[in-house]
Amino acid sequence: MTAAASVEPIVSLRGAAFGYADIAVVRHVTLDVFPGEVVAILGPNGAGKSTIVKGLLGLSDQLGGEVLLFGTPLDRFGRTGDHARLGYVPQRHTLSGSVRATAEEIVATGRLVRQSWFGRPSATDRQVIARALDIVGLADRAGTDVGTLSGGQQRRVLIARALAAQPDVLLMDEPTAGVDTANQHVLAEVLGRLAAQGVTMLVVTHEMDAFVEVVTRVVVVDSGGIVFDGPRDVFLAREAEVLHEHHNYHHDHELYDSRPSLTGNAEAGPTGRAS
């Protein structure tokens, strides 16, 4: 826990469980994330780390425990219209598709949550979009078709799209996955600039070598639960020990098939969303 613990956490989980169709993928998760922290959620593929982040976004089901976002229970937060406070960068390897769009047009879609239903983009909107592209180092590619950009550049476009909503926290799912080493370092520089500006980040990853200097804290998820939570330097000093003790490699569908329903399981807490 950091000195930031003296202020209210942005994210607070107490015995939380997340999954799909009443089947828990992760449970007994207790975690606080404070303003300005850069938290790496580390673990093998299929450990459940992405399910936690998707739970915060309502993309996986809360099946037990307490989940607070900015001090508001998750089920109520979804009705407040404050979703723009959460910026999400999904794990996605390409932006090219049947519809052609420029980098600027993609980033502009992230700004829609801050605009009125029928309003045209204002001067402020255009400035925010341009600033987001500049932060990720793509100001000179604003008018470029995203289908012609490299995988690393496309990943930066997705980060800029999330930034265009001016969120209070960025949730990133495997931002360096499928990206070559050179572009991983560029992405790390982008994360470093965001951290220097005080942006709070949760970064889901199976490895963090490329951006280890940016991370302030490491949470290791394995077998559907948190097995380590501490400052980056403590993790690095114990990395071999932590990862040697917890090295189960599996896939989400295996966890999904093997975990029992939480219905009637008092240990896991009540089913349904916490209130």
C-alpha angles and dihedrals in degrees: 000000000000135000085265086077088089089073130061113280120243090218124027124178125181117185089330124177126195132184146112133285094356092309115118119226092176130016144167089040115166115178141145124197118194132201113281096018122131104206121188112206100206132186146112122294111285095016092125101256095124090047090061093054092043088052090058088053095046091248092118125036124261103228101176148345128043126305121184126183114193087343094306123112111252096244092053093042089062089061097047096075090234097122089117087073088071115067114198127199107186126208100261129149100199142024096191117109144129093305116068118219138163124239089252092052092051092049090047090062088064089059094057093089089064096048131081116258095256101020124120118232109280128217087262091053091052091048092051091049092049091047092051091053090047093051091056092045098249103109089118091053098052093116096041121114105250090222089070095051124098121254091257092050091049089052089053090051088057090051090050090049090055091046091053089072088058093230126190092225135022120219111197126187113205096324093180098042113124092007122123121245096259093052091044088061091049090051089049089055089052091051089048092055091049092049090050088056090054097253112163112229139186108194118191111205143148089217133014105191093121095056104022092125091059096052119095098181139020128213116188118204123193136155091008098306145072112271098173135021121172149106117309094247092052090051092049090051090051100030097115091047095046096045094042092055093046111038106131110145116200142133130256092247090057091053089044093053097044104042117089124235113269092223107124093003104131093185092062094047130240121332121242127039119324116247 
